[in-house]
């Protein structure tokens, strides 16, 4: 039995991340083992969750992984914990466009049988808050709205008006938070600035969020609500081990280098677990600092991040760029997503990159965002041609051309197109995938490494 809460809101911008991260840090500060989770594909919020709890932030994405894996993935991450806090995505009932409740916070809350706490931005309302909360509480009777946290409350008088209004709704007020600049987290073109780029400032922000939550929320009532969740009977997800023949040297456990550091902060915790279960030795390196790949590297994984913010430093690290190009030229498996795609390009905003792909990337004013239903166009180190996967795009860059002679994916929505590059052992694409929802991808990659 894991006590659990889902932190939701009527819309984006209400303060979910502040409240969820503050609750995680506040409860962890009381000695509880807190498991952090995030609904949807977001990579940045889990970084703050990990900082608050000391445990990996994990995503629960019903679109990319399937509804049947939500409870098992949750149980896997929360194993041995006293409490799990799940931060929602967008508004409570917002999900994959045009697909009903799929991938919404409400759907995940129902799959986890978890009570929901609604964070309401009360800055421009008083009595109307009761109508808003009543609407969210009654929209889907299978969603259990256990309480409200009022955020951005201006004065004691404002708080009194809000509390009086909500008495009629029957939904308890579990916290009231004033406006507090110290807890704000800076944003830029793709959302919050990641933890890895802020370091000490991120630590201070999380500490301020914890203090604000401790001062403004009824932690005992919130913990009691979390403990009222019924038992989940789903077995925890386990990265299935792959039997490999015994061999000596690097063939036994091939080294898979995974890019990290401030420029490459986007990855799912399950990817490293799946690679390890498939027989790889996973070693992280930082393309901003390391001038060579880890010793014995047989495969390379470069996930998402912000190479556009670090283009000059990435370009200046010529020894590593050459090492990556040489590894790719040797036919070794290379899986690159979004930021990794840009790093493998010939140039990014005019600065030389690794030159693995005969393509050039640049920043753009246009935001590309959304789930993708993808079909593998070509055989690659990740998938056989015809394999279906679900993924997500989120970037403000473009690469020209957008696909190689052998494309990585055929996409069906929002428009039909081919995308990405398959070149030797390289699979490079803008599409982020979650390998827990792509059976065999990690094992296939490691097999090619070996």
VOPAGU-2260 file (C-alpha; in pm, 1 decimal, decimal comma):
REM VOPAGU-2260
SITE   aa  ch    i         X         Y         Z
SITE  UNK   A    0       0,0       0,0       0,0
SITE  UNK   A    1     142,8     336,0    -105,5
SITE  UNK   A    2     -32,3     651,6      11,7
SITE  UNK   A    3     -76,2     877,3    -289,4
SITE  UNK   A    4    -204,5    1212,7    -409,2
SITE  UNK   A    5    -253,6    1361,1    -754,4
SITE  UNK   A    6    -191,6    1736,4    -774,3
SITE  UNK   A    7    -404,6    1885,7   -1052,0
SITE  UNK   A    8    -534,1    2226,0   -1162,9
SITE  UNK   A    9    -806,7    2376,2   -1380,7
SITE  UNK   A   10    -542,1    2487,4   -1633,0
SITE  UNK   A   11    -172,5    2535,0   -1689,1
SITE  UNK   A   12      -9,4    2814,4   -1491,7
SITE  UNK   A   13    -208,3    2766,9   -1171,9
SITE  UNK   A   14      94,1    2652,8    -971,4
SITE  UNK   A   15      90,2    2269,8    -992,5
SITE  UNK   A   16     467,8    2240,2   -1008,5
SITE  UNK   A   17     522,8    2476,1    -715,5
SITE  UNK   A   18     270,3    2294,8    -497,8
SITE  UNK   A   19     367,2    1941,0    -601,1
SITE  UNK   A   20     740,6    2003,5    -561,0
SITE  UNK   A   21     684,1    2187,4    -233,8
SITE  UNK   A   22     475,3    1900,3     -98,1
SITE  UNK   A   23     737,1    1645,8    -202,1
SITE  UNK   A   24    1013,7    1842,7     -30,9
SITE  UNK   A   25     805,3    1915,2     279,0
SITE  UNK   A   26     710,7    1552,0     332,8
SITE  UNK   A   27    1064,0    1433,4     255,7
SITE  UNK   A   28    1184,8    1683,1     514,2
SITE  UNK   A   29     966,2    1505,6     769,5
SITE  UNK   A   30    1152,7    1181,5     705,1
SITE  UNK   A   31     905,8    1018,9     465,3
SITE  UNK   A   32    1029,5     832,4     159,3
SITE  UNK   A   33     847,8    1021,8    -117,6
SITE  UNK   A   34     808,0     887,2    -469,9
SITE  UNK   A   35     777,8    1165,4    -733,3
SITE  UNK   A   36     575,7    1126,6   -1052,3
SITE  UNK   A   37     464,1    1347,2   -1341,3
SITE  UNK   A   38     170,2    1290,7   -1575,1
SITE  UNK   A   39     260,9    1327,3   -1942,3
SITE  UNK   A   40     585,3    1348,8   -2137,4
SITE  UNK   A   41     742,0    1645,8   -1953,5
SITE  UNK   A   42    1112,6    1603,6   -1871,9
SITE  UNK   A   43    1177,8    1925,2   -1679,7
SITE  UNK   A   44     940,0    1902,9   -1382,2
SITE  UNK   A   45    1074,6    1557,6   -1281,7
SITE  UNK   A   46    1416,9    1717,5   -1236,8
SITE  UNK   A   47    1275,0    1943,7    -966,7
SITE  UNK   A   48    1087,8    1647,1    -818,0
SITE  UNK   A   49    1410,9    1449,4    -794,8
SITE  UNK   A   50    1579,8    1741,6    -621,8
SITE  UNK   A   51    1293,6    1758,0    -370,5
SITE  UNK   A   52    1287,4    1386,2    -288,4
SITE  UNK   A   53    1628,7    1239,4    -366,1
SITE  UNK   A   54    1462,0     981,6    -592,8
SITE  UNK   A   55    1432,5     970,0    -974,1
SITE  UNK   A   56    1138,2    1166,8   -1109,8
SITE  UNK   A   57     922,9     932,8   -1318,6
SITE  UNK   A   58     664,9     999,4   -1588,2
SITE  UNK   A   59     323,7     838,9   -1622,1
SITE  UNK   A   60     218,9     879,4   -1984,9
SITE  UNK   A   61     -86,9     683,6   -2092,0
SITE  UNK   A   62     -45,2     781,4   -2457,8
SITE  UNK   A   63     313,8     666,1   -2502,5
SITE  UNK   A   64     309,4     370,0   -2264,5
SITE  UNK   A   65     -55,4     263,8   -2275,1
SITE  UNK   A   66    -314,4     277,3   -1999,0
SITE  UNK   A   67    -230,2     -78,0   -1890,7
SITE  UNK   A   68     121,3      26,7   -1783,4
SITE  UNK   A   69      30,8     331,3   -1571,9
SITE  UNK   A   70     -33,5     148,0   -1244,7
SITE  UNK   A   71     260,3     -95,2   -1291,1
SITE  UNK   A   72     501,5     189,5   -1371,5
SITE  UNK   A   73     371,6     379,6   -1070,6
SITE  UNK   A   74     417,2      76,1    -846,5
SITE  UNK   A   75     769,8      26,4    -980,4
SITE  UNK   A   76     870,6     382,2    -897,1
SITE  UNK   A   77     690,6     392,8    -562,4
SITE  UNK   A   78     812,9      57,8    -434,4
SITE  UNK   A   79     919,4      89,3     -69,9
SITE  UNK   A   80     799,6     449,0     -33,7
SITE  UNK   A   81     571,0     597,2     230,2
SITE  UNK   A   82     400,8     844,4      -1,0
SITE  UNK   A   83     372,7     918,4    -371,6
SITE  UNK   A   84     294,1    1262,1    -513,2
SITE  UNK   A   85     182,9    1276,9    -876,3
SITE  UNK   A   86     192,5    1612,9   -1051,4
SITE  UNK   A   87     -67,6    1646,7   -1325,5
SITE  UNK   A   88     -39,6    1796,8   -1671,9
SITE  UNK   A   89    -229,2    2099,5   -1809,6
SITE  UNK   A   90    -587,7    2111,0   -1679,4
SITE  UNK   A   91    -731,5    1814,3   -1489,6
SITE  UNK   A   92    -937,2    1687,5   -1784,6
SITE  UNK   A   93    -700,8    1785,7   -2068,1
SITE  UNK   A   94    -542,5    1496,5   -2257,4
SITE  UNK   A   95    -419,3    1397,7   -2601,7
SITE  UNK   A   96    -585,1    1624,5   -2857,2
SITE  UNK   A   97    -900,1    1476,1   -3006,2
SITE  UNK   A   98    -879,1    1154,5   -2802,7
SITE  UNK   A   99   -1107,8    1220,9   -2510,4
SITE  UNK   A  100    -956,7    1166,1   -2168,0
SITE  UNK   A  101    -653,6     971,9   -2296,8
SITE  UNK   A  102    -332,8    1079,8   -2117,9
SITE  UNK   A  103    -516,5    1331,9   -1900,1
SITE  UNK   A  104    -450,1    1380,2   -1531,0
SITE  UNK   A  105    -805,1    1264,2   -1460,8
SITE  UNK   A  106    -747,3     936,7   -1643,2
SITE  UNK   A  107    -423,3     870,3   -1456,0
SITE  UNK   A  108    -591,6     950,8   -1123,2
SITE  UNK   A  109    -862,0     696,1   -1200,9
SITE  UNK   A  110    -610,9     432,4   -1308,2
SITE  UNK   A  111    -424,0     485,8    -980,2
SITE  UNK   A  112    -744,0     516,1    -773,8
SITE  UNK   A  113    -581,7     824,2    -621,6
SITE  UNK   A  114    -749,3    1126,7    -460,5
SITE  UNK   A  115    -700,1    1456,1    -641,1
SITE  UNK   A  116    -605,5    1791,2    -488,9
SITE  UNK   A  117    -700,1    2083,8    -712,8
SITE  UNK   A  118    -462,5    2383,3    -717,1
SITE  UNK   A  119    -665,3    2693,2    -802,2
SITE  UNK   A  120    -519,4    3028,3    -905,3
SITE  UNK   A  121    -745,4    3249,0    -694,8
SITE  UNK   A  122    -578,6    3577,3    -786,8
SITE  UNK   A  123    -874,9    3721,6    -979,5
SITE  UNK   A  124   -1179,8    3573,4    -813,5
SITE  UNK   A  125   -1364,3    3533,8    -486,6
SITE  UNK   A  126   -1708,6    3365,8    -470,2
SITE  UNK   A  127   -1675,3    3232,7    -824,8
SITE  UNK   A  128   -1415,1    2989,8    -696,7
SITE  UNK   A  129   -1697,4    2775,2    -555,6
SITE  UNK   A  130   -1861,4    2739,9    -897,4
SITE  UNK   A  131   -1526,1    2651,0   -1052,6
SITE  UNK   A  132   -1448,5    2383,9    -793,3
SITE  UNK   A  133   -1802,6    2245,3    -805,3
SITE  UNK   A  134   -1773,6    2204,2   -1181,0
SITE  UNK   A  135   -1444,3    2014,8   -1158,5
SITE  UNK   A  136   -1570,3    1798,4    -871,4
SITE  UNK   A  137   -1891,1    1696,5   -1048,1
SITE  UNK   A  138   -1772,4    1658,9   -1409,2
SITE  UNK   A  139   -1659,5    1296,1   -1369,0
SITE  UNK   A  140   -1789,7    1119,4   -1055,3
SITE  UNK   A  141   -1512,1     859,7   -1088,7
SITE  UNK   A  142   -1253,6    1131,3   -1016,2
SITE  UNK   A  143   -1232,2    1181,0    -641,4
SITE  UNK   A  144   -1163,5    1546,7    -568,0
SITE  UNK   A  145   -1040,4    1537,2    -209,7
SITE  UNK   A  146    -954,5    1901,0    -152,5
SITE  UNK   A  147    -841,4    2236,7    -284,9
SITE  UNK   A  148    -523,5    2439,3    -241,9
SITE  UNK   A  149    -578,0    2808,6    -314,6
SITE  UNK   A  150    -277,0    2971,2    -476,0
SITE  UNK   A  151    -179,7    3336,7    -526,2
SITE  UNK   A  152    -414,8    3461,4    -255,6
SITE  UNK   A  153    -364,6    3834,0    -199,9
SITE  UNK   A  154    -474,5    3917,4     157,7
SITE  UNK   A  155    -638,9    3777,0     470,3
SITE  UNK   A  156    -966,3    3934,4     353,6
SITE  UNK   A  157    -932,4    3763,7      15,4
SITE  UNK   A  158    -869,9    3431,0     189,3
SITE  UNK   A  159   -1179,0    3473,4     406,7
SITE  UNK   A  160   -1400,8    3537,3     102,5
SITE  UNK   A  161   -1263,2    3229,8     -72,6
SITE  UNK   A  162   -1309,0    3003,7     229,3
SITE  UNK   A  163   -1666,7    3124,4     283,8
SITE  UNK   A  164   -1752,5    3052,0     -78,6
SITE  UNK   A  165   -1600,0    2705,8     -71,6
SITE  UNK   A  166   -1789,9    2606,0     242,1
SITE  UNK   A  167   -2095,0    2568,6      15,9
SITE  UNK   A  168   -1909,8    2341,1    -228,6
SITE  UNK   A  169   -1837,4    2066,3      22,5
SITE  UNK   A  170   -1476,1    2042,4     -96,7
SITE  UNK   A  171   -1231,8    2115,9     189,9
SITE  UNK   A  172    -961,1    2380,3     165,2
SITE  UNK   A  173    -632,4    2203,9     239,4
SITE  UNK   A  174    -401,5    2498,0     185,3
SITE  UNK   A  175    -378,8    2867,9     110,9
SITE  UNK   A  176     -65,0    3008,7     -49,3
SITE  UNK   A  177      21,1    3375,6     -84,9
SITE  UNK   A  178     209,9    3519,8    -378,1
SITE  UNK   A  179     579,7    3445,2    -319,7
SITE  UNK   A  180     844,8    3555,3    -572,3
SITE  UNK   A  181    1109,1    3339,1    -402,2
SITE  UNK   A  182     940,4    3018,6    -519,6
SITE  UNK   A  183     920,3    3124,5    -884,5
SITE  UNK   A  184    1110,7    2916,5   -1137,0
SITE  UNK   A  185    1233,3    3096,3   -1450,5
SITE  UNK   A  186    1101,2    2989,8   -1788,8
SITE  UNK   A  187    1212,5    3019,9   -2148,5
SITE  UNK   A  188    1112,4    2887,1   -2492,0
SITE  UNK   A  189    1026,8    2528,4   -2385,8
SITE  UNK   A  190     909,0    2587,7   -2029,4
SITE  UNK   A  191    1098,0    2590,9   -1700,1
SITE  UNK   A  192    1476,5    2613,7   -1695,3
SITE  UNK   A  193    1600,9    2264,4   -1597,3
SITE  UNK   A  194    1755,7    2191,2   -1258,7
SITE  UNK   A  195    2091,4    2100,3   -1412,7
SITE  UNK   A  196    2128,8    2453,1   -1546,6
SITE  UNK   A  197    2033,6    2632,0   -1223,9
SITE  UNK   A  198    2211,7    2418,7    -963,2
SITE  UNK   A  199    2229,7    2626,3    -642,4
SITE  UNK   A  200    1940,2    2848,7    -750,4
SITE  UNK   A  201    1724,4    2540,2    -806,7
SITE  UNK   A  202    1808,0    2408,9    -459,7
SITE  UNK   A  203    1707,9    2743,5    -308,7
SITE  UNK   A  204    1382,4    2751,9    -508,5
SITE  UNK   A  205    1281,9    2402,2    -396,7
SITE  UNK   A  206    1361,9    2491,2     -34,9
SITE  UNK   A  207    1144,2    2803,4     -66,2
SITE  UNK   A  208     860,5    2597,9    -217,1
SITE  UNK   A  209     882,0    2351,4      72,5
SITE  UNK   A  210     869,7    2633,7     327,3
SITE  UNK   A  211     573,0    2796,5     155,2
SITE  UNK   A  212     383,4    2467,0     153,8
SITE  UNK   A  213     468,2    2393,7     516,7
SITE  UNK   A  214     341,4    2737,2     618,5
SITE  UNK   A  215      26,4    2739,2     405,5
SITE  UNK   A  216     -94,4    2379,4     378,6
SITE  UNK   A  217    -244,5    2132,6     622,9
SITE  UNK   A  218      13,3    1858,7     581,4
SITE  UNK   A  219    -160,4    1624,9     825,2
SITE  UNK   A  220    -489,0    1650,1     634,3
SITE  UNK   A  221    -308,9    1598,3     302,7
SITE  UNK   A  222    -127,7    1292,5     435,9
SITE  UNK   A  223    -453,4    1151,7     572,2
SITE  UNK   A  224    -615,5    1204,1     232,0
SITE  UNK   A  225    -324,2    1026,4      62,3
SITE  UNK   A  226    -352,5     733,8     303,8
SITE  UNK   A  227    -722,6     699,8     226,2
SITE  UNK   A  228    -642,5     575,0    -124,5
SITE  UNK   A  229    -738,8     208,6    -167,4
SITE  UNK   A  230    -484,0     -64,4    -223,0
SITE  UNK   A  231    -353,0    -112,0    -575,8
SITE  UNK   A  232    -330,9    -473,3    -687,5
SITE  UNK   A  233    -120,2    -416,8    -999,8
SITE  UNK   A  234     219,8    -584,6    -997,1
SITE  UNK   A  235     511,5    -341,5   -1038,4
SITE  UNK   A  236     656,7    -305,5   -1384,8
SITE  UNK   A  237     990,0    -483,3   -1418,3
SITE  UNK   A  238    1242,0    -421,3   -1697,3
SITE  UNK   A  239    1249,9    -771,5   -1839,1
SITE  UNK   A  240    1602,3    -915,9   -1832,5
SITE  UNK   A  241    1744,2   -1050,1   -2156,9
SITE  UNK   A  242    1940,2   -1374,7   -2145,5
SITE  UNK   A  243    2272,2   -1327,2   -2316,9
SITE  UNK   A  244    2539,0   -1589,9   -2377,0
SITE  UNK   A  245    2833,9   -1573,5   -2142,9
SITE  UNK   A  246    3132,1   -1407,8   -2307,0
SITE  UNK   A  247    3444,8   -1234,4   -2203,4
SITE  UNK   A  248    3544,3    -870,8   -2241,9
SITE  UNK   A  249    3314,4    -602,4   -2378,0
SITE  UNK   A  250    3090,3    -856,2   -2549,7
SITE  UNK   A  251    2956,9    -962,8   -2207,3
SITE  UNK   A  252    2820,8    -622,1   -2105,5
SITE  UNK   A  253    2871,8    -370,2   -2387,3
SITE  UNK   A  254    2920,1     -13,1   -2267,9
SITE  UNK   A  255    2635,8     216,3   -2371,8
SITE  UNK   A  256    2727,5     582,4   -2327,6
SITE  UNK   A  257    2433,6     808,7   -2238,0
SITE  UNK   A  258    2468,1    1185,4   -2284,1
SITE  UNK   A  259    2392,4    1394,8   -1977,0
SITE  UNK   A  260    2492,0    1727,6   -1825,2
SITE  UNK   A  261    2322,8    2062,4   -1866,5
SITE  UNK   A  262    2277,8    2036,4   -2245,3
SITE  UNK   A  263    2113,2    1691,2   -2245,2
SITE  UNK   A  264    1876,5    1672,6   -1949,0
SITE  UNK   A  265    1581,1    1491,3   -2110,4
SITE  UNK   A  266    1559,2    1118,1   -2049,7
SITE  UNK   A  267    1328,5     871,3   -1883,5
SITE  UNK   A  268    1464,2     677,4   -1584,9
SITE  UNK   A  269    1327,6     354,2   -1731,2
SITE  UNK   A  270    1556,9     379,3   -2036,8
SITE  UNK   A  271    1873,4     318,8   -1835,5
SITE  UNK   A  272    1695,5      42,2   -1642,8
SITE  UNK   A  273    1589,0    -127,5   -1965,4
SITE  UNK   A  274    1937,9    -100,9   -2116,3
SITE  UNK   A  275    2088,3    -250,0   -1801,0
SITE  UNK   A  276    1834,3    -533,7   -1795,9
SITE  UNK   A  277    1914,6    -602,3   -2161,7
SITE  UNK   A  278    2278,5    -658,7   -2067,8
SITE  UNK   A  279    2444,0    -319,4   -2116,3
SITE  UNK   A  280    2672,9    -129,1   -1885,3
SITE  UNK   A  281    2527,1     222,0   -1885,7
SITE  UNK   A  282    2777,7     505,0   -1841,2
SITE  UNK   A  283    2678,8     873,4   -1840,8
SITE  UNK   A  284    2902,1    1141,1   -1994,0
SITE  UNK   A  285    2876,1    1518,9   -2037,7
SITE  UNK   A  286    2932,0    1652,2   -2392,0
SITE  UNK   A  287    3002,1    1996,9   -2246,2
SITE  UNK   A  288    3297,3    1874,0   -2041,0
SITE  UNK   A  289    3419,3    1532,3   -2151,8
SITE  UNK   A  290    3657,1    1524,7   -2446,5
SITE  UNK   A  291    3621,7    1151,5   -2504,6
SITE  UNK   A  292    3347,6     891,8   -2492,3
SITE  UNK   A  293    3355,6     651,3   -2196,7
SITE  UNK   A  294    3617,6     381,4   -2235,5
SITE  UNK   A  295    3494,0      85,6   -2434,8
SITE  UNK   A  296    3181,7     257,3   -2570,6
SITE  UNK   A  297    2993,4      24,8   -2804,6
SITE  UNK   A  298    2670,7     224,0   -2834,2
SITE  UNK   A  299    2557,4     581,8   -2782,5
SITE  UNK   A  300    2226,2     728,9   -2661,2
SITE  UNK   A  301    2176,2    1105,7   -2690,0
SITE  UNK   A  302    1838,3    1219,0   -2561,7
SITE  UNK   A  303    1669,8    1556,3   -2548,2
SITE  UNK   A  304    1773,9    1883,7   -2394,1
SITE  UNK   A  305    1886,9    2229,8   -2491,4
SITE  UNK   A  306    2188,2    2214,4   -2723,8
SITE  UNK   A  307    2070,6    2544,6   -2873,4
SITE  UNK   A  308    2156,3    2711,3   -2540,3
SITE  UNK   A  309    2503,5    2556,1   -2537,3
SITE  UNK   A  310    2591,1    2557,5   -2905,6
SITE  UNK   A  311    2916,7    2744,9   -2863,3
SITE  UNK   A  312    3045,9    2508,8   -2591,4
SITE  UNK   A  313    2935,1    2195,2   -2773,2
SITE  UNK   A  314    3101,4    2314,7   -3091,1
SITE  UNK   A  315    3420,6    2406,9   -2905,6
SITE  UNK   A  316    3456,0    2049,2   -2775,7
SITE  UNK   A  317    3604,0    1930,3   -3102,5
SITE  UNK   A  318    3768,2    1613,1   -2964,6
SITE  UNK   A  319    3433,1    1475,5   -2851,7
SITE  UNK   A  320    3258,8    1575,8   -3173,9
SITE  UNK   A  321    3521,9    1379,0   -3366,7
SITE  UNK   A  322    3486,6    1080,4   -3133,7
SITE  UNK   A  323    3110,5    1072,3   -3187,9
SITE  UNK   A  324    3153,8    1099,2   -3563,7
SITE  UNK   A  325    3408,4     816,2   -3563,7
SITE  UNK   A  326    3183,8     592,4   -3354,4
SITE  UNK   A  327    2891,1     653,9   -3588,3
SITE  UNK   A  328    3108,8     593,1   -3894,9
SITE  UNK   A  329    3212,6     256,7   -3749,9
SITE  UNK   A  330    2850,3     141,0   -3764,1
SITE  UNK   A  331    2803,4     134,5   -3387,2
SITE  UNK   A  332    2444,8     184,9   -3268,0
SITE  UNK   A  333    2353,6     549,0   -3201,7
SITE  UNK   A  334    2004,1     649,9   -3082,6
SITE  UNK   A  335    1946,3    1025,8   -3089,5
SITE  UNK   A  336    1625,7    1210,7   -3004,6
SITE  UNK   A  337    1557,4    1581,6   -3059,4
SITE  UNK   A  338    1862,1    1745,6   -2897,1
SITE  UNK   A  339    2062,6    1440,6   -2997,6
SITE  UNK   A  340    1946,9    1487,4   -3357,4
SITE  UNK   A  341    2073,2    1845,7   -3353,4
SITE  UNK   A  342    2407,9    1739,7   -3203,9
SITE  UNK   A  343    2459,3    1485,3   -3482,1
SITE  UNK   A  344    2386,3    1744,9   -3752,1
SITE  UNK   A  345    2650,4    1920,1   -3958,5
SITE  UNK   A  346    2575,7    2250,5   -3787,3
SITE  UNK   A  347    2347,8    2413,7   -3531,9
SITE  UNK   A  348    2281,9    2785,2   -3578,0
SITE  UNK   A  349    2590,4    2800,6   -3797,4
SITE  UNK   A  350    2823,4    2633,5   -3545,8
SITE  UNK   A  351    2987,5    2302,1   -3636,8
SITE  UNK   A  352    2840,9    1995,1   -3464,8
SITE  UNK   A  353    2934,6    1628,6   -3507,6
SITE  UNK   A  354    2869,7    1613,1   -3881,2
SITE  UNK   A  355    2724,6    1261,8   -3866,6
SITE  UNK   A  356    2416,3    1373,8   -4061,2
SITE  UNK   A  357    2422,5    1570,5   -4384,4
SITE  UNK   A  358    2180,4    1826,1   -4242,1
SITE  UNK   A  359    2182,5    2166,6   -4072,7
SITE  UNK   A  360    1973,6    2279,5   -3774,5
SITE  UNK   A  361    1867,6    2619,8   -3650,6
SITE  UNK   A  362    1639,5    2788,5   -3400,8
SITE  UNK   A  363    1291,0    2877,0   -3522,7
SITE  UNK   A  364    1002,0    3095,7   -3407,2
SITE  UNK   A  365     759,9    2805,6   -3454,3
SITE  UNK   A  366     684,4    2570,6   -3166,9
SITE  UNK   A  367     634,1    2208,4   -3266,8
SITE  UNK   A  368     443,7    2027,5   -2993,4
SITE  UNK   A  369     227,4    1720,1   -2966,8
SITE  UNK   A  370     192,9    1345,5   -2947,1
SITE  UNK   A  371     289,7    1141,7   -3252,0
SITE  UNK   A  372     169,0     808,0   -3383,0
SITE  UNK   A  373     478,6     674,8   -3560,8
SITE  UNK   A  374     563,7     381,6   -3785,5
SITE  UNK   A  375     925,0     277,8   -3844,6
SITE  UNK   A  376     998,5     340,3   -4211,4
SITE  UNK   A  377    1335,2     162,5   -4216,2
SITE  UNK   A  378    1500,3    -118,0   -4025,2
SITE  UNK   A  379    1714,3      35,4   -3751,5
SITE  UNK   A  380    1889,7     -37,5   -3424,5
SITE  UNK   A  381    1565,3      48,8   -3241,5
SITE  UNK   A  382    1292,5    -109,4   -3451,9
SITE  UNK   A  383    1220,2    -323,7   -3754,3
SITE  UNK   A  384    1045,1    -153,3   -4043,4
SITE  UNK   A  385     670,5    -145,6   -3983,8
SITE  UNK   A  386     698,8    -129,8   -3605,1
SITE  UNK   A  387     448,5     111,6   -3450,2
SITE  UNK   A  388     551,3     338,7   -3165,0
SITE  UNK   A  389     397,3     637,7   -2998,1
SITE  UNK   A  390     604,6     943,5   -2919,9
SITE  UNK   A  391     609,9    1315,4   -2858,0
SITE  UNK   A  392     761,5    1620,9   -3026,1
SITE  UNK   A  393     853,4    1939,5   -2841,4
SITE  UNK   A  394    1100,1    2182,6   -2999,6
SITE  UNK   A  395    1157,3    2526,7   -3145,4
SITE  UNK   A  396    1421,3    2421,5   -3393,3
SITE  UNK   A  397    1413,8    2290,8   -3748,1
SITE  UNK   A  398    1654,8    2067,1   -3935,1
SITE  UNK   A  399    1700,3    2074,8   -4312,0
SITE  UNK   A  400    1639,7    1834,5   -4470,9
SITE  UNK   A  401    1386,0    1694,8   -4225,9
SITE  UNK   A  402    1450,1    1335,2   -4328,8
SITE  UNK   A  403    1734,0    1134,4   -4475,9
SITE  UNK   A  404    1739,8     899,3   -4772,9
SITE  UNK   A  405    1620,1     642,0   -4521,4
SITE  UNK   A  406    1373,4     808,9   -4284,8
SITE  UNK   A  407    1325,7     707,2   -3923,6
SITE  UNK   A  408     950,3     747,5   -3886,2
SITE  UNK   A  409     635,7     791,2   -4083,2
SITE  UNK   A  410     396,0    1012,8   -3886,4
SITE  UNK   A  411      18,6    1015,8   -3924,3
SITE  UNK   A  412     -75,7    1330,8   -3732,6
SITE  UNK   A  413    -108,6    1624,5   -3726,6
SITE  UNK   A  414      -6,4    1580,0   -4090,3
SITE  UNK   A  415     131,4    1283,9   -4282,2
SITE  UNK   A  416     508,0    1309,2   -4328,3
SITE  UNK   A  417     830,7    1116,1   -4295,9
SITE  UNK   A  418    1087,0    1234,3   -4045,0
SITE  UNK   A  419    1433,1    1158,9   -3909,8
SITE  UNK   A  420    1735,8     965,0   -4029,7
SITE  UNK   A  421    1845,5     601,5   -4039,5
SITE  UNK   A  422    2206,1     582,5   -4150,3
SITE  UNK   A  423    2419,6     278,6   -4074,6
SITE  UNK   A  424    2377,0     223,4   -3701,4
SITE  UNK   A  425    2233,1     571,5   -3646,6
SITE  UNK   A  426    1868,1     634,0   -3562,4
SITE  UNK   A  427    1809,7    1010,1   -3524,3
SITE  UNK   A  428    1474,0    1181,7   -3493,0
SITE  UNK   A  429    1283,8    1467,7   -3333,1
SITE  UNK   A  430    1038,5    1217,7   -3182,9
SITE  UNK   A  431    1085,8    1131,8   -2815,5
SITE  UNK   A  432     982,1     776,2   -2731,1
SITE  UNK   A  433     932,2     597,0   -2400,2
SITE  UNK   A  434    1094,9     256,1   -2425,1
SITE  UNK   A  435     877,3     106,8   -2150,3
SITE  UNK   A  436     594,2     141,0   -2401,2
SITE  UNK   A  437     808,1       6,9   -2688,2
SITE  UNK   A  438     872,9    -361,2   -2611,2
SITE  UNK   A  439    1203,5    -484,1   -2745,7
SITE  UNK   A  440    1355,4    -146,9   -2837,1
SITE  UNK   A  441    1621,3    -145,9   -2565,4
SITE  UNK   A  442    1701,3    -514,5   -2611,9
SITE  UNK   A  443    1734,6    -464,5   -2987,9
SITE  UNK   A  444    1970,1    -171,1   -2932,8
SITE  UNK   A  445    2192,2    -365,8   -2691,1
SITE  UNK   A  446    2196,3    -666,2   -2922,3
SITE  UNK   A  447    2333,3    -444,7   -3198,6
SITE  UNK   A  448    2594,2    -313,2   -2955,4
SITE  UNK   A  449    2708,5    -665,5   -2879,4
